[in-house]
Amino acid sequence: MEIVNRADTIAGSLFAHRAKARSVIQGCGSRRGSMISIKKYLDAKNSGVNPEAAGLLAVSLAAYRAALAQIAHSSNNLCPGLGPSFSDQLLALARELNVEMSEEKMSASGRQACQQLEQWGVEAARHYQNKSDEVKELLLAMLSTADGVGQRDERTAGQIHQVTERLKAVASLEDLTEIRASIESSAALLRTSIDRMTEEGKQAVAQLRGQVTSYQTKLEEAEKLALRDSLTGLLNRLCIEKQMERRIAANTTFCVAIIDINSFKQVNDQYGHMAGDELLKQFASELVSASRSSDIVGRWGGDEFVILFDGTWKEATTQVERLEKWVCGNYTLKSPAGAVTLSVHASMGLAELQSGEKMKDLLDRADKAMYNKKPANTKR
């Protein structure tokens, strides 16, 4: 809920800035009114018409994009069990923000972001409620088993009490035959009680063990899902970050590569999101096939992937060059219009951990190296 509240505050501030900027735009005499694009508004800065407002709108647009990206990242950390679908949607919205957008499209983007935030909040609450219900069921099962054991012990105690009373009565008997018969009867009753107690105990323990095993399996599956990307099956961002933190804490030599599919947005726009998802899954499979068993492959988010290489820059560079040759090429995808074959290329940036460097700085260097390798027409 804290993320949602912060997002609402940021959105409110941005919409206030947008309203102020809109009044300035209308004051410039535009005949198109709300349909004027942000780019035309920013052009006012170069023409000398109210450059302060133009700069404010540019900063607001950048802040809005950064806020969406941060919310997307935080949602994965807060509730990884829901998968990356929500964060991917917000990142897609952030990528679509540009100075060519009209006010109408900007408003639609804001409404869509708010709707996705609200939906995520409901799904996250339902997810944790389900987990809470599972824990309650396990506690009730343990309580039921304990209650059953208590009732069994009460029955057994009563039977042993009967044996004790009969043994006491034996002391007052004078007939040896009668004494022997009484002792044999008491011993049989005691044996029956102990056998019943043992059997009921085994059943209770077996029942509890089965229930605990079932919930343990569910928890293990939940943990695995929490560390996996639901679309590609690769490790997710949270898991990759944990792997990096361990290596940094242990002062291990390693490199990180960030991989971005070039012109991926055009695939979604031209062939649909189902084709885009299919490309992501096939690309992820190729990455795994071309990687070594010691390499850690994950999906960073959207159309970005990340690989951790244990070892030096020289060793990792050789592997990255091998990956580029393997994963780049033709991919056949299913689309509403039928199968389509696309030539897919990716940009890869590599960085080696430096002494005393933080994870964020390492990732920034890898991301910058990746961006510098992207063709000029695919940079955004």
TACORZI-V806273 format. One record per backbone hydrogen bond with DSSP energy under -0.5 kcal/mol. NH is the residue of the N-H (numbers start at 1). CO is the residue of the C=O. E is the energy in kcal/mol with one decimal. If there is no record, write none. Layout:
NH,CO,E + NH,CO,E
This chain:
5,1,-2.7 + 6,2,-2.5 + 7,3,-2.5 + 8,4,-2.5 + 9,5,-2.2 + 10,6,-2.5 + 11,7,-3.0 + 12,8,-2.6 + 13,9,-2.1 + 14,10,-2.5 + 15,11,-2.7 + 16,12,-1.8 + 17,13,-2.1 + 18,14,-2.5 + 19,15,-2.3 + 20,16,-2.0 + 21,17,-2.5 + 22,18,-2.5 + 23,19,-1.8 + 24,20,-1.4 + 25,21,-2.4 + 26,22,-2.8 + 27,23,-1.5 + 28,24,-0.8 + 28,25,-1.2 + 29,26,-1.4 + 30,25,-0.9 + 35,32,-1.9 + 36,33,-1.6 + 38,101,-2.3 + 39,99,-3.8 + 41,37,-1.6 + 42,38,-2.9 + 43,39,-1.9 + 44,41,-1.4 + 45,42,-1.7 + 46,42,-0.6 + 47,43,-1.5 + 48,44,-0.7 + 49,44,-2.1 + 50,48,-0.9 + 54,50,-1.4 + 55,51,-2.6 + 56,52,-1.9 + 57,53,-2.1 + 58,54,-1.9 + 59,55,-2.2 + 60,56,-2.3 + 61,57,-2.5 + 62,58,-2.0 + 63,59,-2.6 + 64,60,-2.6 + 65,61,-2.2 + 66,62,-2.5 + 67,63,-2.6 + 68,64,-2.2 + 69,65,-2.0 + 70,66,-2.4 + 71,67,-2.5 + 72,68,-2.2 + 73,69,-2.1 + 74,70,-2.8 + 75,71,-2.4 + 76,72,-1.2 + 77,73,-1.4 + 78,74,-2.5 + 79,75,-2.3 + 82,79,-1.5 + 83,80,-1.8 + 88,84,-2.9 + 89,85,-1.9 + 90,86,-2.1 + 91,87,-2.6 + 92,88,-2.1 + 93,89,-2.0 + 94,90,-2.5 + 95,91,-2.3 + 96,92,-1.5 + 97,93,-0.8 + 97,94,-0.7 + 101,98,-1.6 + 103,34,-1.0 + 103,36,-0.8 + 104,34,-0.7 + 106,102,-2.3 + 107,103,-2.5 + 108,104,-2.1 + 109,105,-2.3 + 110,106,-2.1 + 111,107,-2.4 + 112,108,-2.4 + 113,109,-2.3 + 114,110,-2.2 + 115,111,-2.4 + 116,112,-2.3 + 117,113,-2.2 + 118,114,-2.3 + 119,115,-2.5 + 120,116,-2.6 + 121,117,-2.2 + 122,118,-1.9 + 123,119,-2.5 + 124,120,-2.9 + 125,121,-2.1 + 126,122,-2.3 + 127,123,-2.4 + 128,124,-2.4 + 129,125,-1.8 + 130,126,-2.2 + 131,127,-1.9 + 132,128,-2.1 + 133,129,-2.4 + 134,130,-2.0 + 135,131,-1.8 + 136,132,-2.2 + 137,133,-2.3 + 138,134,-1.9 + 139,135,-2.4 + 140,136,-2.6 + 141,137,-2.2 + 142,138,-2.3 + 143,139,-2.4 + 144,140,-2.7 + 145,141,-2.3 + 146,142,-2.5 + 147,143,-2.4 + 148,144,-2.4 + 149,145,-2.4 + 150,146,-2.1 + 151,147,-2.4 + 152,148,-2.3 + 153,149,-2.4 + 154,150,-2.1 + 155,151,-2.2 + 156,152,-2.6 + 157,153,-2.7 + 158,154,-2.1 + 159,155,-2.1 + 160,156,-2.7 + 161,157,-2.1 + 162,158,-1.8 + 163,159,-2.1 + 164,160,-2.6 + 165,161,-2.4 + 166,162,-2.2 + 167,163,-2.4 + 168,164,-2.1 + 169,165,-1.9 + 170,166,-1.3 + 171,167,-0.9 + 171,168,-0.7 + 172,169,-1.2 + 173,170,-1.8 + 176,174,-0.6 + 179,175,-2.3 + 180,176,-2.6 + 181,177,-2.3 + 182,178,-2.1 + 183,179,-2.4 + 184,180,-2.5 + 185,181,-2.1 + 186,182,-2.4 + 187,183,-2.7 + 188,184,-2.2 + 189,185,-2.2 + 190,186,-2.5 + 191,187,-2.5 + 192,188,-2.4 + 193,189,-2.2 + 194,190,-2.4 + 195,191,-2.8 + 196,192,-2.5 + 197,193,-2.6 + 198,194,-2.6 + 199,195,-2.6 + 200,196,-3.0 + 201,197,-2.2 + 202,198,-2.3 + 203,199,-2.4 + 204,200,-2.6 + 205,201,-2.6 + 206,202,-2.8 + 207,203,-2.6 + 208,204,-2.5 + 209,205,-3.0 + 210,206,-2.4 + 211,207,-2.1 + 212,208,-2.8 + 213,209,-2.7 + 214,210,-2.1 + 215,211,-2.2 + 216,212,-2.6 + 217,213,-2.5 + 218,214,-1.9 + 219,215,-2.6 + 220,216,-2.5 + 221,217,-2.5 + 222,218,-2.5 + 223,219,-2.6 + 224,220,-2.3 + 225,221,-2.6 + 226,222,-2.2 + 227,223,-0.9 + 227,224,-0.7 + 228,225,-1.2 + 229,234,-3.7 + 230,228,-0.5 + 233,229,-2.2 + 235,297,-1.2 + 236,227,-1.9 + 240,236,-2.2 + 241,237,-2.6 + 242,238,-1.8 + 243,239,-2.1 + 244,240,-2.3 + 245,241,-2.6 + 246,242,-2.1 + 247,243,-1.8 + 248,244,-2.6 + 249,245,-2.6 + 250,246,-1.9 + 251,248,-1.0 + 252,247,-2.8 + 254,252,-0.6 + 255,309,-2.8 + 256,351,-2.7 + 257,307,-2.6 + 258,349,-2.4 + 259,305,-3.1 + 260,347,-2.6 + 261,303,-1.7 + 262,345,-2.3 + 264,261,-1.0 + 267,263,-0.9 + 267,264,-0.5 + 268,264,-1.7 + 269,265,-2.7 + 270,266,-2.5 + 271,267,-2.7 + 272,267,-0.6 + 272,268,-1.5 + 276,272,-1.7 + 277,273,-2.8 + 278,274,-2.1 + 279,275,-2.2 + 280,276,-2.1 + 281,277,-2.2 + 282,278,-2.4 + 283,279,-2.9 + 284,280,-2.3 + 285,281,-2.0 + 286,282,-2.2 + 287,283,-2.2 + 288,284,-2.2 + 289,285,-2.2 + 290,286,-2.1 + 291,287,-0.9 + 291,288,-0.5 + 295,292,-1.1 + 296,308,-1.9 + 297,295,-0.6 + 298,306,-2.7 + 299,235,-2.4 + 300,298,-0.6 + 300,304,-1.7 + 301,304,-1.6 + 304,301,-2.2 + 305,259,-2.9 + 306,298,-2.7 + 307,257,-2.2 + 308,296,-2.3 + 309,255,-2.8 + 309,307,-0.5 + 310,308,-0.5 + 311,253,-1.9 + 311,309,-0.5 + 316,312,-2.2 + 317,313,-2.8 + 318,314,-1.6 + 319,315,-1.4 + 320,316,-2.6 + 321,317,-2.4 + 322,318,-1.6 + 323,319,-2.3 + 324,320,-2.5 + 325,321,-1.5 + 326,322,-1.6 + 327,323,-3.0 + 328,324,-1.2 + 329,344,-1.9 + 331,342,-2.7 + 333,331,-0.6 + 333,340,-3.4 + 335,338,-0.8 + 336,271,-0.6 + 338,335,-2.4 + 340,333,-2.8 + 342,331,-3.0 + 342,340,-0.5 + 344,329,-3.5 + 344,342,-0.7 + 347,260,-2.7 + 349,258,-2.6 + 351,256,-1.8 + 353,254,-2.3 + 357,354,-2.2 + 362,358,-2.1 + 363,359,-2.6 + 364,360,-2.4 + 365,361,-2.0 + 366,362,-2.1 + 367,363,-2.8 + 368,364,-2.4 + 369,365,-2.3 + 370,366,-2.1 + 371,367,-2.5 + 372,368,-2.3 + 373,369,-0.8 + 373,370,-0.8 + 374,370,-0.7 + 374,371,-1.0 + 378,375,-2.0 + 379,375,-0.7 + 379,376,-0.7
